[in-house]
Amino acid sequence: MEEKIYLSSPHMSDEGYEMKYIKEAFDTNWIAPLGKNVNEFENEFAAKVGVKSAAALSAGTAAIHLALKAAEVGEGDIVFCPSLTFSATANPIIYQNAIPVFIDSDYETWNMCPVALEKAFEKYPEVKVVLVVHLYGLPADMDRIMEICNKRNVVVIEDAAESLGAYYKGKHTGTFGDYGIFSFNGNKIITTSGGGMLVSNNEEKINKARFWATQSRDKARHYQHSELGFNYRMSNVVAGIGRGQLKVLEQRVEKKKYIFEFYKREFSELDGIEMMPVNDWDEPNYWLSCMTLNGKVRPLDIIEALEVENIESRPIWKPMHMQPFFVEYDYVGGEVSEKIFANGVCLPSDTKMSDKDLFRIVGIIKGLWKQEAYKEVASTK
Ligand SMILES: *Cc1c(COP(=O)(O)O)cnc(C)c1O
């Protein structure tokens, strides 16, 4: 059997940048806790996305949790959150004993629908935070969302876990709201094996997040704690991987875009395929190449056909309002997120793929269309 092709797997730099920074940490015996790599990773990251400060954390989920804490979200507070996302977006709302209200997507962006958002504000004017997601590296419509949010007294948090390297009208995703969060989990566009970043132009709040993330230790010689603490900080070794990976981010985006364009070109001859929406003002990072199907071939047909060839693909995230754990919470909107879920597929988007790999994948998928065509001919005879 041919070598497995992954959806999106870790891809270290050819130049060996990551090892250089890790080695530095080892040579100075500074593998933990904090140190130069953590500080530099934060500075380099903040400069890359264009924001004042950044706190390196153990996970993107931890970053969302601390952003909610920084926004003073507590028991019974309402947080708007898109339904079409990964559960890690919504879970920290529950960690804070707050109440998520799920918002539908629109077809233009696949992200939070501004019309549904307006409706949610009418229903829940007391909402405290709007948590926006840039799914699959596609920017949400931030002009319209920020306009709606700025009219109200709400904090905006952007879950940019999947959108590092993606820009909306020339500005980096994750830098429009009060807080942005990023993830370096193993399948993300760059990875540290696991980790996250919280960014903000509010330096004070980022300092506070670093304090919470290191067990909320007061500045005292003895161990003194005036607040609840968390063990959420990134280690100096992990930050070294991040510094190296950050250097190849543009290379990764370029390859992800190449993969998307490849599929788009090859599938343009097939009926019933619509590639994920890329708007004129978007520069997505194309983290995953996704598409929806509206013909005879169904998402599961593609996923199964690829699976037998040792190739990984996935359905679209299942909306939160359809999840057993979250069904009790309110949902504002229509059927957009449900339809994208029902008809969507995430295609293999690994940056280590060759053209040969891509042609193999495309060939398998085109084969399904041929099968359908034969079936049709047979049935009319
Ligand atoms: C990956 C991901 C997260 C969580 O990041 P971790 O680093 O895995 O904790 C949050 N939100 C979205 C949309 C993600 O894809």
The ligand as a MOL file (V3000), in Angstrom:
LIG
                    3D

  0  0  0     0  0            999 V3000
M  V30 BEGIN CTAB
M  V30 COUNTS 15 15 0 0 0
M  V30 BEGIN ATOM
M  V30 1 C -7.6730 23.7520 17.1060 0
M  V30 2 C -8.7610 24.6800 17.4530 0
M  V30 3 C -8.8940 25.2140 18.7490 0
M  V30 4 C -8.1160 24.7150 19.9290 0
M  V30 5 O -6.7690 24.8290 19.8640 0
M  V30 6 P -5.8600 23.8130 20.7370 0
M  V30 7 O -4.5170 24.4020 20.5990 0
M  V30 8 O -5.9980 22.4650 20.1140 0
M  V30 9 O -6.3700 23.8670 22.1300 0
M  V30 10 C -9.8890 26.1400 18.9720 0
M  V30 11 N -10.7100 26.5400 18.0090 0
M  V30 12 C -10.6310 26.0540 16.7640 0
M  V30 13 C -11.5760 26.5620 15.7340 0
M  V30 14 C -9.6710 25.0950 16.4550 0
M  V30 15 O -9.6280 24.5740 15.2170 0
M  V30 END ATOM
M  V30 BEGIN BOND
M  V30 1 1 1 2
M  V30 2 1 2 3
M  V30 3 2 2 14
M  V30 4 1 3 4
M  V30 5 2 3 10
M  V30 6 1 4 5
M  V30 7 1 5 6
M  V30 8 2 6 7
M  V30 9 1 6 8
M  V30 10 1 6 9
M  V30 11 1 10 11
M  V30 12 2 11 12
M  V30 13 1 12 13
M  V30 14 1 12 14
M  V30 15 1 14 15
M  V30 END BOND
M  V30 END CTAB
M  END
